[in-house]
Each structure stands twice: as structure tokens, then as C-alpha cells.
Amino acid sequence: MISDKIITLTKEAETKLKKIYQEQEEIEFFNSSKVLNAFKEHNVTEDCFNMTTGYGYNDLGRDTIEKVYSTIFKSEDSLVRSQFISGTHALSTALFACLRPGDIMLSISGKPYDTLEEVIGIRENNSSLKSYGIKYQEIELINDDFNYDEIKKILTENKIKLIEIQRSKGYSTRKSITIEKLEKVIHFIKKIDKDVIIMIDNCYCEFVTTKEPIEVGADLVVGSLIKNLGAGMVSNGAYITGRKDLITLCAERLNVAGEGKEVGPSLGMNKQFLIGLYMAPSVVCASIKTAILTSYLLEKLGYEVEPKYHDKRADIVQNIIFKNKEKLIQYCQAIQASSPIDANVLPIPWDMPGYLDQVIMAAGTFTQGSSIELSCDGPIREPYIAYQQGSLTYSYGKIAIMNAVSRLLETNSKK
Ligand SMILES: *Cc1c(COP(=O)(O)O)cnc(C)c1O
């Protein structure tokens, strides 16, 4: 139930946030133009919805989608495939494609996303990069920015093959990395070593601003289609976009050496991929507006939030730092109760594979694990942070947030 107090507060919020919303809508407009122009340039026709089976030779839709992605990202080539399970699989593919035994991979944004730990070999696995003799080094961020001195030192002392930069914060407490910060560090790196491959984990960041990482000098950009660019329309898959020689290596690693991009049946997914991309600027905008409203309301109610409602955003993720276990659980449960799917399920903290602490997850989504749909989760450890992201429309997001915030107030007054 939405309380009267929250109705009043939300009205007030929307008046106050008008200008901030408008800025976001201008970004949506810009990115929508980008998408529409790319569709036209590559002549997307109804024939593109046809599918191939078996080997997947001559898949017009698949090949056209990859050209459209390249135009949008201003890259030389792209791989957009449902054969990628998810973003992690595409990141893993890109790393195995670019690195050879003896090479060194360097992360300059601290510890990478949890699911990459076994891929890299930070946690032991017999199929990790480490098991093939690929070395790994890591530099922590300092004050939410890159450690330039350390980057220079390592690049001068060693031959680094690939640098990974994860823009979104994952389950960490740091801020996400804006395109401006990315541009600055890439120029810095390329001045020291122009050959090092710069690979960006771009999950959650697509269409948040008007520029994408290739435009600021990245070589390879990777993301998931059950996040921003799938807009909730895509059942699975991921993309890699960037330098042509590297995309060829990625295609041969995903598929077969010697066959690369030429194979891979689209099995009826082309239309989904196209609608997802077409809707993405608008769905990303709805997600960000939902995040901004969340940030505003929870701050007004006395909670610590990151980013704040007026901060410049790099991704669609909103943190609420509850500093209280019960509040985190209640909030996630209330978000679940306002979901389209499984609204009557009560999420509780559980031991998720691969995580040290228990995690609570609210995800009443059409697609399993889809986090461009409204979802909220958090590890059960201090300071009890909720990681909320997504919403296919602003109204659905707003309904869920108003309900969740009302629930928090209710339990406050009961005490
Ligand atoms: C979600 C995410 C991934 C992994 O993507 P999946 O599609 O869940 O495999 C990797 N990196 C970051 C920063 C993410 O947010």
C-alpha cells in the first residue's frame, strides 16, 4: 500500500526532478536518432527477421544486426550472438581470444566482476586463464579514480597485453566510471603503450550518455543483452564490438577457428535483437529516471544513497546504503511484491554459488536474471547495500519504489 505521505513526497520529487529528467530525455532522443539512423543506413528489412538453422551460413539478419551495432558504437566490427550465454561468457570469450600463454592481463579498476574470478583464475579453476599460463595483475582505484602513477609504473616495467576496465561498480562500494574518466585514462595509457589492448566491461553503461567507449579510444567493448541493449525484449545473448582483428579472434574463439563470424544460426532471435536495440534508448532512460526517483526519495527519508539524484550517472545502478539488515531485506521483498512475475514470492537471503556472503535478490522478471527489468539485490553484509537497477517503464518503476518506500515507513512507525 502506498501511503499518503509518499504520494505527496513523490509529487514534490517529480516537480523538483523535472529538469534532471529532461536532461535524461535529451540523451534518449540523441541515442534514439543514433539507432534509427543505423537501421536506415544498413537497410534493415523484414527479411532480416528470417532465421537460419544448422551452421547458420548467410544469415542476413544476424549480419545486418552486427553492422548496425558497429555503426552505433563507431567500431570496425561486432559480434552479437545468442550463442553467448550472457555478458560473462562474452567477457570470457574476449579474454581467451586476445591472450596467449605468458601474456599479462591487467585490471586497472580493481577486482573484476565476481563471475570473472574463476575465468581469470583469481579463484582456482582448471579451465581458467591462469591454468593456461596467462598472468594477471590488478590496480585498485583510489578515491574512485584511476591510480595513474601505478598504471605508468606497471606499463613501463612490463609488457602488458591487455588492460581490462570495468565501468559499472558490480558488488563493490566504489563509484561507476564515467565516459570522461575513461577517455582520460585511455589517452594516458596509449601514450605509454599504443599496442596494449584496452577491453571495456560496458555492462549497465550503454546509452546512459551520448558517447560509447570506442569513441574515447577503447579497442574492445563487451556487454550483455539481458541488460541495457536488450531492453527486456531479448531472451539471452551478448555483444562484443571493436577492432576488426580482435573481433575475428573473438568469433573464432566463440565458434571455430577458420569459420569465425560466418557460422552461428540465429534460430529466430533476430527480430528480438532488433526490437531490443530499437527500444533500448527509451528503456535505459526509464531505468535511469526510476533510479533518480529512488535516490531522491530514499535520501529524503534519511538513507544514504549513491549516486545522489543530481549526480552525473555512468550506469543504471542505484545503491541504497541501509546500514540495517532488516531494512535491506524488507526493501527487496517490497520490490519483488511490485514485480509483474512472481509478485507473491517472498525472497529471502540464500547462499548463492560463488558468493562469500548470503545474497537477497528481488527479480520478478520475464527473463531469468534480466537486470534491465526492475531488480534489486544485495549481499547480506555490512553496510547492507541494495543494488537496484532497471525498469522497463518509468511508471512501473515508480509504482514499485512508492510501495517499497511506504513499506519502510510503515515498519518505522511500528517500532
Ligand atoms: C552483469 C555484469 C556482468 C556479467 O553479465 P551477465 O550477463 O550477468 O553474465 C559483468 N560485469 C558487470 C559489471 C556486470 O554488471
The ligand as a Tripos MOL2 file, in Angstrom:
@<TRIPOS>MOLECULE
LIG
   15    15     1     0     0
SMALL
NO_CHARGES

@<TRIPOS>ATOM
      1 C1         26.1320   -8.1600  -15.1310 C.3       1 LIG1
      2 C2         27.5610   -7.8720  -15.2390 C.ar      1 LIG1
      3 C3         28.4580   -8.7980  -15.7970 C.ar      1 LIG1
      4 C4         28.0610  -10.1580  -16.2070 C.3       1 LIG1
      5 O1         26.9950  -10.1960  -17.0650 O.3       1 LIG1
      6 P1         25.9820  -11.4580  -17.0810 P.3       1 LIG1
      7 O2         25.1580  -11.1420  -18.2440 O.co2     1 LIG1
      8 O3         25.2490  -11.4350  -15.7870 O.co2     1 LIG1
      9 O4         26.8300  -12.6650  -17.2270 O.co2     1 LIG1
     10 C5         29.7760   -8.4260  -15.9030 C.ar      1 LIG1
     11 N1         30.2040   -7.2320  -15.4760 N.ar      1 LIG1
     12 C6         29.3790   -6.3320  -14.9280 C.ar      1 LIG1
     13 C7         29.9290   -5.0180  -14.4680 C.3       1 LIG1
     14 C8         28.0320   -6.6160  -14.7870 C.ar      1 LIG1
     15 O5         27.2220   -5.7110  -14.2580 O.3       1 LIG1
@<TRIPOS>BOND
     1     1     2 1
     2     2     3 ar
     3     2    14 ar
     4     3     4 1
     5     3    10 ar
     6     4     5 1
     7     5     6 1
     8     6     7 2
     9     6     8 1
    10     6     9 1
    11    10    11 ar
    12    11    12 ar
    13    12    13 1
    14    12    14 ar
    15    14    15 1
@<TRIPOS>SUBSTRUCTURE
     1 LIG1         1 GROUP 0 **** ****
